[in-house]
Amino acid sequence: MDGRIQTLIPIHVARIRHGGPYGAMDPCFDRLFRWAQSIGAPTGRVLTLCWDVPGTAAADRLRLDACVELRTGEDPPPSIELGPVGGGERAQFF
């Protein structure tokens, strides 16, 4: 996997906390996009925030946030949170 350091400006996201391996996050992103579509909120960038260093935590114990950039005045359903992701340097992998 190739990566680079990128400087981001703060953005507003909807997020779901996921516990477990990266490969099991698709349902979180699916739920975020379904909710955004149901309220007519346009989406932007997609991010995964990693709260643990890969390789130092077991895959089933990783803490990750699935995030989709969006703004809305709607109250989110349970387990979806709205809020900012601060700016600064982030690793981007592709």
mmCIF file as gemmi writes it, N, C-alpha and C atoms, coordinates in Angstrom:
data_model
loop_
_atom_site.group_PDB
_atom_site.id
_atom_site.type_symbol
_atom_site.label_atom_id
_atom_site.label_alt_id
_atom_site.label_comp_id
_atom_site.label_asym_id
_atom_site.label_entity_id
_atom_site.label_seq_id
_atom_site.pdbx_PDB_ins_code
_atom_site.Cartn_x
_atom_site.Cartn_y
_atom_site.Cartn_z
_atom_site.occupancy
_atom_site.B_iso_or_equiv
_atom_site.pdbx_formal_charge
_atom_site.auth_seq_id
_atom_site.auth_asym_id
_atom_site.pdbx_PDB_model_num
ATOM 1 N N . MET Axp A 1 ? 0.849 -1.165 0 1 0 ? 1 A 1
ATOM 2 C CA . MET Axp A 1 ? 0 0 0 1 0 ? 1 A 1
ATOM 3 C C . MET Axp A 1 ? 0.897 1.232 0 1 0 ? 1 A 1
ATOM 4 N N . ASP Axp A 2 ? 0.639 2.165 -0.901 1 0 ? 2 A 1
ATOM 5 C CA . ASP Axp A 2 ? 1.39 3.411 -0.965 1 0 ? 2 A 1
ATOM 6 C C . ASP Axp A 2 ? 0.692 4.47 -0.133 1 0 ? 2 A 1
ATOM 7 N N . GLY Axp A 3 ? 1.451 5.392 0.404 1 0 ? 3 A 1
ATOM 8 C CA . GLY Axp A 3 ? 0.852 6.445 1.209 1 0 ? 3 A 1
ATOM 9 C C . GLY Axp A 3 ? 1.625 7.737 1.108 1 0 ? 3 A 1
ATOM 10 N N . ARG Axp A 4 ? 0.977 8.788 1.575 1 0 ? 4 A 1
ATOM 11 C CA . ARG Axp A 4 ? 1.615 10.102 1.631 1 0 ? 4 A 1
ATOM 12 C C . ARG Axp A 4 ? 0.962 10.896 2.758 1 0 ? 4 A 1
ATOM 13 N N . ILE Axp A 5 ? 1.656 11.923 3.211 1 0 ? 5 A 1
ATOM 14 C CA . ILE Axp A 5 ? 1.118 12.818 4.232 1 0 ? 5 A 1
ATOM 15 C C . ILE Axp A 5 ? 0.403 13.95 3.522 1 0 ? 5 A 1
ATOM 16 N N . GLN Axp A 6 ? -0.831 14.223 3.959 1 0 ? 6 A 1
ATOM 17 C CA . GLN Axp A 6 ? -1.65 15.253 3.348 1 0 ? 6 A 1
ATOM 18 C C . GLN Axp A 6 ? -2.136 16.19 4.448 1 0 ? 6 A 1
ATOM 19 N N . THR Axp A 7 ? -2.201 17.483 4.183 1 0 ? 7 A 1
ATOM 20 C CA . THR Axp A 7 ? -2.733 18.453 5.13 1 0 ? 7 A 1
ATOM 21 C C . THR Axp A 7 ? -4.193 18.704 4.792 1 0 ? 7 A 1
ATOM 22 N N . LEU Axp A 8 ? -5.081 18.464 5.768 1 0 ? 8 A 1
ATOM 23 C CA . LEU Axp A 8 ? -6.514 18.642 5.57 1 0 ? 8 A 1
ATOM 24 C C . LEU Axp A 8 ? -7.013 19.854 6.328 1 0 ? 8 A 1
ATOM 25 N N . ILE Axp A 9 ? -8.001 20.533 5.747 1 0 ? 9 A 1
ATOM 26 C CA . ILE Axp A 9 ? -8.713 21.566 6.492 1 0 ? 9 A 1
ATOM 27 C C . ILE Axp A 9 ? -9.805 20.844 7.279 1 0 ? 9 A 1
ATOM 28 N N . PRO Axp A 10 ? -10.28 21.407 8.389 1 0 ? 10 A 1
ATOM 29 C CA . PRO Axp A 10 ? -11.333 20.735 9.16 1 0 ? 10 A 1
ATOM 30 C C . PRO Axp A 10 ? -12.577 20.518 8.292 1 0 ? 10 A 1
ATOM 31 N N . ILE Axp A 11 ? -13.203 19.356 8.45 1 0 ? 11 A 1
ATOM 32 C CA . ILE Axp A 11 ? -14.427 19.053 7.717 1 0 ? 11 A 1
ATOM 33 C C . ILE Axp A 11 ? -15.469 18.508 8.687 1 0 ? 11 A 1
ATOM 34 N N . HIS Axp A 12 ? -16.722 18.553 8.278 1 0 ? 12 A 1
ATOM 35 C CA . HIS Axp A 12 ? -17.834 18.058 9.081 1 0 ? 12 A 1
ATOM 36 C C . HIS Axp A 12 ? -18.25 16.699 8.544 1 0 ? 12 A 1
ATOM 37 N N . VAL Axp A 13 ? -18.388 15.71 9.422 1 0 ? 13 A 1
ATOM 38 C CA . VAL Axp A 13 ? -18.679 14.348 8.979 1 0 ? 13 A 1
ATOM 39 C C . VAL Axp A 13 ? -19.795 13.711 9.796 1 0 ? 13 A 1
ATOM 40 N N . ALA Axp A 14 ? -20.368 12.663 9.205 1 0 ? 14 A 1
ATOM 41 C CA . ALA Axp A 14 ? -21.169 11.687 9.939 1 0 ? 14 A 1
ATOM 42 C C . ALA Axp A 14 ? -20.238 10.502 10.138 1 0 ? 14 A 1
ATOM 43 N N . ARG Axp A 15 ? -20.278 9.901 11.325 1 0 ? 15 A 1
ATOM 44 C CA . ARG Axp A 15 ? -19.34 8.811 11.621 1 0 ? 15 A 1
ATOM 45 C C . ARG Axp A 15 ? -20.006 7.71 12.427 1 0 ? 15 A 1
ATOM 46 N N . ILE Axp A 16 ? -19.461 6.512 12.23 1 0 ? 16 A 1
ATOM 47 C CA . ILE Axp A 16 ? -19.857 5.344 13.015 1 0 ? 16 A 1
ATOM 48 C C . ILE Axp A 16 ? -18.584 4.702 13.548 1 0 ? 16 A 1
ATOM 49 N N . ARG Axp A 17 ? -18.54 4.434 14.842 1 0 ? 17 A 1
ATOM 50 C CA . ARG Axp A 17 ? -17.402 3.744 15.446 1 0 ? 17 A 1
ATOM 51 C C . ARG Axp A 17 ? -17.501 2.253 15.136 1 0 ? 17 A 1
ATOM 52 N N . HIS Axp A 18 ? -16.397 1.701 14.672 1 0 ? 18 A 1
ATOM 53 C CA . HIS Axp A 18 ? -16.31 0.276 14.343 1 0 ? 18 A 1
ATOM 54 C C . HIS Axp A 18 ? -15.221 -0.345 15.195 1 0 ? 18 A 1
ATOM 55 N N . GLY Axp A 19 ? -15.493 -1.497 15.734 1 0 ? 19 A 1
ATOM 56 C CA . GLY Axp A 19 ? -14.489 -2.26 16.461 1 0 ? 19 A 1
ATOM 57 C C . GLY Axp A 19 ? -14.218 -3.555 15.726 1 0 ? 19 A 1
ATOM 58 N N . GLY Axp A 20 ? -13.006 -3.724 15.255 1 0 ? 20 A 1
ATOM 59 C CA . GLY Axp A 20 ? -12.657 -4.94 14.54 1 0 ? 20 A 1
ATOM 60 C C . GLY Axp A 20 ? -11.814 -4.653 13.323 1 0 ? 20 A 1
ATOM 61 N N . PRO Axp A 21 ? -11.647 -5.652 12.456 1 0 ? 21 A 1
ATOM 62 C CA . PRO Axp A 21 ? -10.758 -5.508 11.302 1 0 ? 21 A 1
ATOM 63 C C . PRO Axp A 21 ? -11.278 -4.529 10.259 1 0 ? 21 A 1
ATOM 64 N N . TYR Axp A 22 ? -10.323 -3.957 9.511 1 0 ? 22 A 1
ATOM 65 C CA . TYR Axp A 22 ? -10.659 -3.011 8.447 1 0 ? 22 A 1
ATOM 66 C C . TYR Axp A 22 ? -11.668 -3.594 7.467 1 0 ? 22 A 1
ATOM 67 N N . GLY Axp A 23 ? -11.473 -4.846 7.095 1 0 ? 23 A 1
ATOM 68 C CA . GLY Axp A 23 ? -12.299 -5.473 6.076 1 0 ? 23 A 1
ATOM 69 C C . GLY Axp A 23 ? -13.76 -5.629 6.454 1 0 ? 23 A 1
ATOM 70 N N . ALA Axp A 24 ? -14.105 -5.403 7.706 1 0 ? 24 A 1
ATOM 71 C CA . ALA Axp A 24 ? -15.488 -5.557 8.156 1 0 ? 24 A 1
ATOM 72 C C . ALA Axp A 24 ? -16.208 -4.221 8.283 1 0 ? 24 A 1
ATOM 73 N N . MET Axp A 25 ? -15.642 -3.152 7.708 1 0 ? 25 A 1
ATOM 74 C CA . MET Axp A 25 ? -16.222 -1.815 7.851 1 0 ? 25 A 1
ATOM 75 C C . MET Axp A 25 ? -17.284 -1.473 6.813 1 0 ? 25 A 1
ATOM 76 N N . ASP Axp A 26 ? -17.402 -2.249 5.758 1 0 ? 26 A 1
ATOM 77 C CA . ASP Axp A 26 ? -18.349 -1.903 4.686 1 0 ? 26 A 1
ATOM 78 C C . ASP Axp A 26 ? -19.768 -1.644 5.192 1 0 ? 26 A 1
ATOM 79 N N . PRO Axp A 27 ? -20.308 -2.44 6.118 1 0 ? 27 A 1
ATOM 80 C CA . PRO Axp A 27 ? -21.668 -2.146 6.598 1 0 ? 27 A 1
ATOM 81 C C . PRO Axp A 27 ? -21.791 -0.759 7.242 1 0 ? 27 A 1
ATOM 82 N N . CYS Axp A 28 ? -20.734 -0.273 7.88 1 0 ? 28 A 1
ATOM 83 C CA . CYS Axp A 28 ? -20.765 1.071 8.472 1 0 ? 28 A 1
ATOM 84 C C . CYS Axp A 28 ? -20.901 2.126 7.39 1 0 ? 28 A 1
ATOM 85 N N . PHE Axp A 29 ? -20.082 2.007 6.337 1 0 ? 29 A 1
ATOM 86 C CA . PHE Axp A 29 ? -20.161 2.979 5.241 1 0 ? 29 A 1
ATOM 87 C C . PHE Axp A 29 ? -21.504 2.874 4.52 1 0 ? 29 A 1
ATOM 88 N N . ASP Axp A 30 ? -21.993 1.657 4.316 1 0 ? 30 A 1
ATOM 89 C CA . ASP Axp A 30 ? -23.297 1.48 3.675 1 0 ? 30 A 1
ATOM 90 C C . ASP Axp A 30 ? -24.381 2.194 4.469 1 0 ? 30 A 1
ATOM 91 N N . ARG Axp A 31 ? -24.349 2.047 5.788 1 0 ? 31 A 1
ATOM 92 C CA . ARG Axp A 31 ? -25.362 2.688 6.636 1 0 ? 31 A 1
ATOM 93 C C . ARG Axp A 31 ? -25.266 4.214 6.56 1 0 ? 31 A 1
ATOM 94 N N . LEU Axp A 32 ? -24.049 4.751 6.568 1 0 ? 32 A 1
ATOM 95 C CA . LEU Axp A 32 ? -23.882 6.204 6.459 1 0 ? 32 A 1
ATOM 96 C C . LEU Axp A 32 ? -24.446 6.728 5.14 1 0 ? 32 A 1
ATOM 97 N N . PHE Axp A 33 ? -24.129 6.06 4.039 1 0 ? 33 A 1
ATOM 98 C CA . PHE Axp A 33 ? -24.619 6.522 2.74 1 0 ? 33 A 1
ATOM 99 C C . PHE Axp A 33 ? -26.132 6.362 2.611 1 0 ? 33 A 1
ATOM 100 N N . ARG Axp A 34 ? -26.695 5.279 3.153 1 0 ? 34 A 1
ATOM 101 C CA . ARG Axp A 34 ? -28.156 5.105 3.11 1 0 ? 34 A 1
ATOM 102 C C . ARG Axp A 34 ? -28.847 6.208 3.89 1 0 ? 34 A 1
ATOM 103 N N . TRP Axp A 35 ? -28.306 6.555 5.072 1 0 ? 35 A 1
ATOM 104 C CA . TRP Axp A 35 ? -28.917 7.619 5.867 1 0 ? 35 A 1
ATOM 105 C C . TRP Axp A 35 ? -28.814 8.96 5.145 1 0 ? 35 A 1
ATOM 106 N N . ALA Axp A 36 ? -27.641 9.262 4.607 1 0 ? 36 A 1
ATOM 107 C CA . ALA Axp A 36 ? -27.468 10.535 3.873 1 0 ? 36 A 1
ATOM 108 C C . ALA Axp A 36 ? -28.466 10.619 2.724 1 0 ? 36 A 1
ATOM 109 N N . GLN Axp A 37 ? -28.63 9.531 1.999 1 0 ? 37 A 1
ATOM 110 C CA . GLN Axp A 37 ? -29.572 9.529 0.88 1 0 ? 37 A 1
ATOM 111 C C . GLN Axp A 37 ? -31.003 9.723 1.377 1 0 ? 37 A 1
ATOM 112 N N . SER Axp A 38 ? -31.354 9.095 2.493 1 0 ? 38 A 1
ATOM 113 C CA . SER Axp A 38 ? -32.728 9.182 3 1 0 ? 38 A 1
ATOM 114 C C . SER Axp A 38 ? -33.108 10.593 3.429 1 0 ? 38 A 1
ATOM 115 N N . ILE Axp A 39 ? -32.13 11.414 3.801 1 0 ? 39 A 1
ATOM 116 C CA . ILE Axp A 39 ? -32.422 12.791 4.217 1 0 ? 39 A 1
ATOM 117 C C . ILE Axp A 39 ? -32.041 13.801 3.138 1 0 ? 39 A 1
ATOM 118 N N . GLY Axp A 40 ? -31.559 13.308 1.997 1 0 ? 40 A 1
ATOM 119 C CA . GLY Axp A 40 ? -31.2 14.197 0.891 1 0 ? 40 A 1
ATOM 120 C C . GLY Axp A 40 ? -29.955 15.023 1.14 1 0 ? 40 A 1
ATOM 121 N N . ALA Axp A 41 ? -29.038 14.52 1.949 1 0 ? 41 A 1
ATOM 122 C CA . ALA Axp A 41 ? -27.802 15.25 2.253 1 0 ? 41 A 1
ATOM 123 C C . ALA Axp A 41 ? -26.705 14.83 1.277 1 0 ? 41 A 1
ATOM 124 N N . PRO Axp A 42 ? -26.148 15.788 0.532 1 0 ? 42 A 1
ATOM 125 C CA . PRO Axp A 42 ? -25.04 15.433 -0.358 1 0 ? 42 A 1
ATOM 126 C C . PRO Axp A 42 ? -23.814 15.022 0.45 1 0 ? 42 A 1
ATOM 127 N N . THR Axp A 43 ? -23.069 14.076 -0.078 1 0 ? 43 A 1
ATOM 128 C CA . THR Axp A 43 ? -21.876 13.58 0.605 1 0 ? 43 A 1
ATOM 129 C C . THR Axp A 43 ? -20.628 14.042 -0.121 1 0 ? 43 A 1
ATOM 130 N N . GLY Axp A 44 ? -19.53 14.028 0.612 1 0 ? 44 A 1
ATOM 131 C CA . GLY Axp A 44 ? -18.236 14.416 0.059 1 0 ? 44 A 1
ATOM 132 C C . GLY Axp A 44 ? -17.226 13.309 0.275 1 0 ? 44 A 1
ATOM 133 N N . ARG Axp A 45 ? -16.105 13.689 0.838 1 0 ? 45 A 1
ATOM 134 C CA . ARG Axp A 45 ? -15.006 12.735 1.04 1 0 ? 45 A 1
ATOM 135 C C . ARG Axp A 45 ? -15.387 11.616 2.006 1 0 ? 45 A 1
ATOM 136 N N . VAL Axp A 46 ? -14.712 10.492 1.842 1 0 ? 46 A 1
ATOM 137 C CA . VAL Axp A 46 ? -14.884 9.325 2.697 1 0 ? 46 A 1
ATOM 138 C C . VAL Axp A 46 ? -13.568 9.106 3.438 1 0 ? 46 A 1
ATOM 139 N N . LEU Axp A 47 ? -13.653 8.934 4.752 1 0 ? 47 A 1
ATOM 140 C CA . LEU Axp A 47 ? -12.454 8.765 5.558 1 0 ? 47 A 1
ATOM 141 C C . LEU Axp A 47 ? -12.61 7.588 6.499 1 0 ? 47 A 1
ATOM 142 N N . THR Axp A 48 ? -11.496 6.972 6.835 1 0 ? 48 A 1
ATOM 143 C CA . THR Axp A 48 ? -11.431 6.003 7.921 1 0 ? 48 A 1
ATOM 144 C C . THR Axp A 48 ? -10.433 6.55 8.928 1 0 ? 48 A 1
ATOM 145 N N . LEU Axp A 49 ? -10.897 6.811 10.137 1 0 ? 49 A 1
ATOM 146 C CA . LEU Axp A 49 ? -10.017 7.285 11.198 1 0 ? 49 A 1
ATOM 147 C C . LEU Axp A 49 ? -9.59 6.084 12.03 1 0 ? 49 A 1
ATOM 148 N N . CYS Axp A 50 ? -8.309 5.89 12.145 1 0 ? 50 A 1
ATOM 149 C CA . CYS Axp A 50 ? -7.742 4.755 12.883 1 0 ? 50 A 1
ATOM 150 C C . CYS Axp A 50 ? -7.23 5.25 14.225 1 0 ? 50 A 1
ATOM 151 N N . TRP Axp A 51 ? -7.707 4.656 15.295 1 0 ? 51 A 1
ATOM 152 C CA . TRP Axp A 51 ? -7.32 5.079 16.628 1 0 ? 51 A 1
ATOM 153 C C . TRP Axp A 51 ? -6.249 4.185 17.235 1 0 ? 51 A 1
ATOM 154 N N . ASP Axp A 52 ? -5.861 3.154 16.521 1 0 ? 52 A 1
ATOM 155 C CA . ASP Axp A 52 ? -4.81 2.248 16.978 1 0 ? 52 A 1
ATOM 156 C C . ASP Axp A 52 ? -3.769 2.124 15.875 1 0 ? 52 A 1
ATOM 157 N N . VAL Axp A 53 ? -2.553 1.816 16.252 1 0 ? 53 A 1
ATOM 158 C CA . VAL Axp A 53 ? -1.484 1.627 15.274 1 0 ? 53 A 1
ATOM 159 C C . VAL Axp A 53 ? -1.593 0.207 14.723 1 0 ? 53 A 1
ATOM 160 N N . PRO Axp A 54 ? -1.824 0.073 13.398 1 0 ? 54 A 1
ATOM 161 C CA . PRO Axp A 54 ? -1.906 -1.266 12.825 1 0 ? 54 A 1
ATOM 162 C C . PRO Axp A 54 ? -0.649 -2.071 13.158 1 0 ? 54 A 1
ATOM 163 N N . GLY Axp A 55 ? -0.847 -3.322 13.503 1 0 ? 55 A 1
ATOM 164 C CA . GLY Axp A 55 ? 0.272 -4.187 13.853 1 0 ? 55 A 1
ATOM 165 C C . GLY Axp A 55 ? 0.562 -4.228 15.338 1 0 ? 55 A 1
ATOM 166 N N . THR Axp A 56 ? 0.09 -3.226 16.099 1 0 ? 56 A 1
ATOM 167 C CA . THR Axp A 56 ? 0.312 -3.246 17.545 1 0 ? 56 A 1
ATOM 168 C C . THR Axp A 56 ? -0.933 -3.697 18.293 1 0 ? 56 A 1
ATOM 169 N N . ALA Axp A 57 ? -2.086 -3.667 17.625 1 0 ? 57 A 1
ATOM 170 C CA . ALA Axp A 57 ? -3.334 -4.154 18.221 1 0 ? 57 A 1
ATOM 171 C C . ALA Axp A 57 ? -3.842 -5.302 17.364 1 0 ? 57 A 1
ATOM 172 N N . ALA Axp A 58 ? -4.438 -6.276 18.013 1 0 ? 58 A 1
ATOM 173 C CA . ALA Axp A 58 ? -5.022 -7.391 17.268 1 0 ? 58 A 1
ATOM 174 C C . ALA Axp A 58 ? -6.131 -6.864 16.367 1 0 ? 58 A 1
ATOM 175 N N . ALA Axp A 59 ? -6.291 -7.456 15.193 1 0 ? 59 A 1
ATOM 176 C CA . ALA Axp A 59 ? -7.275 -6.989 14.21 1 0 ? 59 A 1
ATOM 177 C C . ALA Axp A 59 ? -8.673 -6.904 14.803 1 0 ? 59 A 1
ATOM 178 N N . ASP Axp A 60 ? -9.033 -7.837 15.665 1 0 ? 60 A 1
ATOM 179 C CA . ASP Axp A 60 ? -10.383 -7.826 16.232 1 0 ? 60 A 1
ATOM 180 C C . ASP Axp A 60 ? -10.556 -6.778 17.329 1 0 ? 60 A 1
ATOM 181 N N . ARG Axp A 61 ? -9.48 -6.071 17.675 1 0 ? 61 A 1
ATOM 182 C CA . ARG Axp A 61 ? -9.547 -5.04 18.72 1 0 ? 61 A 1
ATOM 183 C C . ARG Axp A 61 ? -9.283 -3.628 18.183 1 0 ? 61 A 1
ATOM 184 N N . LEU Axp A 62 ? -9.143 -3.488 16.875 1 0 ? 62 A 1
ATOM 185 C CA . LEU Axp A 62 ? -8.914 -2.166 16.293 1 0 ? 62 A 1
ATOM 186 C C . LEU Axp A 62 ? -10.118 -1.263 16.525 1 0 ? 62 A 1
ATOM 187 N N . ARG Axp A 63 ? -9.844 0.025 16.767 1 0 ? 63 A 1
ATOM 188 C CA . ARG Axp A 63 ? -10.891 1.038 16.897 1 0 ? 63 A 1
ATOM 189 C C . ARG Axp A 63 ? -10.789 1.945 15.676 1 0 ? 63 A 1
ATOM 190 N N . LEU Axp A 64 ? -11.872 2.007 14.912 1 0 ? 64 A 1
ATOM 191 C CA . LEU Axp A 64 ? -11.891 2.759 13.66 1 0 ? 64 A 1
ATOM 192 C C . LEU Axp A 64 ? -13.193 3.548 13.577 1 0 ? 64 A 1
ATOM 193 N N . ASP Axp A 65 ? -13.145 4.701 12.93 1 0 ? 65 A 1
ATOM 194 C CA . ASP Axp A 65 ? -14.356 5.456 12.643 1 0 ? 65 A 1
ATOM 195 C C . ASP Axp A 65 ? -14.548 5.503 11.139 1 0 ? 65 A 1
ATOM 196 N N . ALA Axp A 66 ? -15.704 5.02 10.678 1 0 ? 66 A 1
ATOM 197 C CA . ALA Axp A 66 ? -16.099 5.178 9.282 1 0 ? 66 A 1
ATOM 198 C C . ALA Axp A 66 ? -16.732 6.554 9.177 1 0 ? 66 A 1
ATOM 199 N N . CYS Axp A 67 ? -16.228 7.408 8.281 1 0 ? 67 A 1
ATOM 200 C CA . CYS Axp A 67 ? -16.698 8.79 8.176 1 0 ? 67 A 1
ATOM 201 C C . CYS Axp A 67 ? -17.052 9.146 6.74 1 0 ? 67 A 1
ATOM 202 N N . VAL Axp A 68 ? -18.137 9.908 6.608 1 0 ? 68 A 1
ATOM 203 C CA . VAL Axp A 68 ? -18.537 10.459 5.318 1 0 ? 68 A 1
ATOM 204 C C . VAL Axp A 68 ? -18.773 11.947 5.523 1 0 ? 68 A 1
ATOM 205 N N . GLU Axp A 69 ? -18.139 12.76 4.697 1 0 ? 69 A 1
ATOM 206 C CA . GLU Axp A 69 ? -18.284 14.205 4.803 1 0 ? 69 A 1
ATOM 207 C C . GLU Axp A 69 ? -19.715 14.591 4.428 1 0 ? 69 A 1
ATOM 208 N N . LEU Axp A 70 ? -20.401 15.296 5.338 1 0 ? 70 A 1
ATOM 209 C CA . LEU Axp A 70 ? -21.727 15.835 5.043 1 0 ? 70 A 1
ATOM 210 C C . LEU Axp A 70 ? -22.128 16.828 6.106 1 0 ? 70 A 1
ATOM 211 N N . ARG Axp A 71 ? -23.065 17.667 5.751 1 0 ? 71 A 1
ATOM 212 C CA . ARG Axp A 71 ? -23.654 18.622 6.693 1 0 ? 71 A 1
ATOM 213 C C . ARG Axp A 71 ? -25.158 18.474 6.625 1 0 ? 71 A 1
ATOM 214 N N . THR Axp A 72 ? -25.778 18.479 7.791 1 0 ? 72 A 1
ATOM 215 C CA . THR Axp A 72 ? -27.225 18.396 7.859 1 0 ? 72 A 1
ATOM 216 C C . THR Axp A 72 ? -27.696 18.951 9.189 1 0 ? 72 A 1
ATOM 217 N N . GLY Axp A 73 ? -28.924 19.417 9.204 1 0 ? 73 A 1
ATOM 218 C CA . GLY Axp A 73 ? -29.553 19.845 10.447 1 0 ? 73 A 1
ATOM 219 C C . GLY Axp A 73 ? -30.386 18.73 11.063 1 0 ? 73 A 1
ATOM 220 N N . GLU Axp A 74 ? -30.432 17.59 10.387 1 0 ? 74 A 1
ATOM 221 C CA . GLU Axp A 74 ? -31.195 16.432 10.869 1 0 ? 74 A 1
ATOM 222 C C . GLU Axp A 74 ? -30.486 15.772 12.048 1 0 ? 74 A 1
ATOM 223 N N . ASP Axp A 75 ? -31.274 15.235 12.961 1 0 ? 75 A 1
ATOM 224 C CA . ASP Axp A 75 ? -30.703 14.439 14.047 1 0 ? 75 A 1
ATOM 225 C C . ASP Axp A 75 ? -30.354 13.06 13.505 1 0 ? 75 A 1
ATOM 226 N N . PRO Axp A 76 ? -29.161 12.569 13.793 1 0 ? 76 A 1
ATOM 227 C CA . PRO Axp A 76 ? -28.779 11.252 13.281 1 0 ? 76 A 1
ATOM 228 C C . PRO Axp A 76 ? -29.447 10.127 14.066 1 0 ? 76 A 1
ATOM 229 N N . PRO Axp A 77 ? -29.601 8.972 13.427 1 0 ? 77 A 1
ATOM 230 C CA . PRO Axp A 77 ? -30.126 7.813 14.149 1 0 ? 77 A 1
ATOM 231 C C . PRO Axp A 77 ? -29.074 7.273 15.123 1 0 ? 77 A 1
ATOM 232 N N . PRO Axp A 78 ? -29.472 6.347 15.993 1 0 ? 78 A 1
ATOM 233 C CA . PRO Axp A 78 ? -28.523 5.78 16.963 1 0 ? 78 A 1
ATOM 234 C C . PRO Axp A 78 ? -27.271 5.219 16.28 1 0 ? 78 A 1
ATOM 235 N N . SER Axp A 79 ? -26.161 5.427 16.907 1 0 ? 79 A 1
ATOM 236 C CA . SER Axp A 79 ? -24.808 4.992 16.538 1 0 ? 79 A 1
ATOM 237 C C . SER Axp A 79 ? -24.174 5.821 15.43 1 0 ? 79 A 1
ATOM 238 N N . ILE Axp A 80 ? -24.888 6.785 14.858 1 0 ? 80 A 1
ATOM 239 C CA . ILE Axp A 80 ? -24.273 7.722 13.916 1 0 ? 80 A 1
ATOM 240 C C . ILE Axp A 80 ? -24.082 9.043 14.653 1 0 ? 80 A 1
ATOM 241 N N . GLU Axp A 81 ? -22.879 9.572 14.599 1 0 ? 81 A 1
ATOM 242 C CA . GLU Axp A 81 ? -22.568 10.854 15.238 1 0 ? 81 A 1
ATOM 243 C C . GLU Axp A 81 ? -22.207 11.871 14.172 1 0 ? 81 A 1
ATOM 244 N N . LEU Axp A 82 ? -22.546 13.124 14.431 1 0 ? 82 A 1
ATOM 245 C CA . LEU Axp A 82 ? -22.16 14.23 13.553 1 0 ? 82 A 1
ATOM 246 C C . LEU Axp A 82 ? -21.143 15.084 14.272 1 0 ? 82 A 1
ATOM 247 N N . GLY Axp A 83 ? -20.157 15.587 13.536 1 0 ? 83 A 1
ATOM 248 C CA . GLY Axp A 83 ? -19.185 16.465 14.152 1 0 ? 83 A 1
ATOM 249 C C . GLY Axp A 83 ? -18.004 16.72 13.249 1 0 ? 83 A 1
ATOM 250 N N . PRO Axp A 84 ? -17.111 17.572 13.711 1 0 ? 84 A 1
ATOM 251 C CA . PRO Axp A 84 ? -15.951 17.913 12.899 1 0 ? 84 A 1
ATOM 252 C C . PRO Axp A 84 ? -14.84 16.882 13.013 1 0 ? 84 A 1
ATOM 253 N N . VAL Axp A 85 ? -14.062 16.807 11.975 1 0 ? 85 A 1
ATOM 254 C CA . VAL Axp A 85 ? -12.771 16.114 12.012 1 0 ? 85 A 1
ATOM 255 C C . VAL Axp A 85 ? -11.762 17.225 11.838 1 0 ? 85 A 1
ATOM 256 N N . GLY Axp A 86 ? -10.93 17.395 12.851 1 0 ? 86 A 1
ATOM 257 C CA . GLY Axp A 86 ? -9.969 18.492 12.839 1 0 ? 86 A 1
ATOM 258 C C . GLY Axp A 86 ? -8.996 18.436 11.684 1 0 ? 86 A 1
ATOM 259 N N . GLY Axp A 87 ? -8.512 19.574 11.323 1 0 ? 87 A 1
ATOM 260 C CA . GLY Axp A 87 ? -7.539 19.649 10.253 1 0 ? 87 A 1
ATOM 261 C C . GLY Axp A 87 ? -6.157 19.225 10.736 1 0 ? 87 A 1
ATOM 262 N N . GLY Axp A 88 ? -5.222 19.279 9.839 1 0 ? 88 A 1
ATOM 263 C CA . GLY Axp A 88 ? -3.858 18.927 10.177 1 0 ? 88 A 1
ATOM 264 C C . GLY Axp A 88 ? -3.332 17.858 9.25 1 0 ? 88 A 1
ATOM 265 N N . GLU Axp A 89 ? -2.198 17.329 9.616 1 0 ? 89 A 1
ATOM 266 C CA . GLU Axp A 89 ? -1.556 16.313 8.764 1 0 ? 89 A 1
ATOM 267 C C . GLU Axp A 89 ? -2.163 14.948 9.032 1 0 ? 89 A 1
ATOM 268 N N . ARG Axp A 90 ? -2.469 14.244 7.951 1 0 ? 90 A 1
ATOM 269 C CA . ARG Axp A 90 ? -3.023 12.898 7.993 1 0 ? 90 A 1
ATOM 270 C C . ARG Axp A 90 ? -2.316 12.04 6.972 1 0 ? 90 A 1
ATOM 271 N N . ALA Axp A 91 ? -2.218 10.762 7.238 1 0 ? 91 A 1
ATOM 272 C CA . ALA Axp A 91 ? -1.682 9.834 6.251 1 0 ? 91 A 1
ATOM 273 C C . ALA Axp A 91 ? -2.796 9.429 5.302 1 0 ? 91 A 1
ATOM 274 N N . GLN Axp A 92 ? -2.508 9.447 4.031 1 0 ? 92 A 1
ATOM 275 C CA . GLN Axp A 92 ? -3.466 9.018 3.014 1 0 ? 92 A 1
ATOM 276 C C . GLN Axp A 92 ? -2.869 7.822 2.302 1 0 ? 92 A 1
ATOM 277 N N . PHE Axp A 93 ? -3.621 6.719 2.266 1 0 ? 93 A 1
ATOM 278 C CA . PHE Axp A 93 ? -3.15 5.503 1.623 1 0 ? 93 A 1
ATOM 279 C C . PHE Axp A 93 ? -4.009 5.198 0.406 1 0 ? 93 A 1
ATOM 280 N N . PHE Axp A 94 ? -3.376 4.697 -0.628 1 0 ? 94 A 1
ATOM 281 C CA . PHE Axp A 94 ? -4.093 4.37 -1.86 1 0 ? 94 A 1
ATOM 282 C C . PHE Axp A 94 ? -3.45 3.191 -2.516 1 0 ? 94 A 1
